[in-house]
């Protein structure tokens, strides 16, 4: 393989990359998550006051925004992931499961819509079904 092809392959996003990103979320591994992010990355959370939810711009803000998920849901998990990439865009669909401090449990399908640049995630835009808390797993 020529070095040009190797460089091109290394700089392209893939479904395998999104799977590894999802696995880092499930390990609650912030350093691994940030290794996937571009230097000028942006994260739009599932909720917040603005049209795109709460937005975090730049590595430090995105890191803090990602960590909020585990602060709000210490047992957070993203299950049954399906991932695809088409050019500079990609999607991950999964079931988000987590328990809040008050004991209420959320289980809802969600998607992350990604924009890539140079093989890194430039934008992560998260969407989740607005489902009431569930009484038990698998509902």
Secondary structure, DSSP 4 states (H G I P E B T S, - for coil): --HHHHHHHHTS--HHHHHHHHHHHHHT-HHHHHHTEEEEEEEE-SSSSBTTBSEEESHHHHHHHHHHHHHH-TT-EEEEEEEEEETTEEEEEEEEEEE-TTS-EEEEEEEEEEEEETTEEEEEEEEE-----BSSTT-
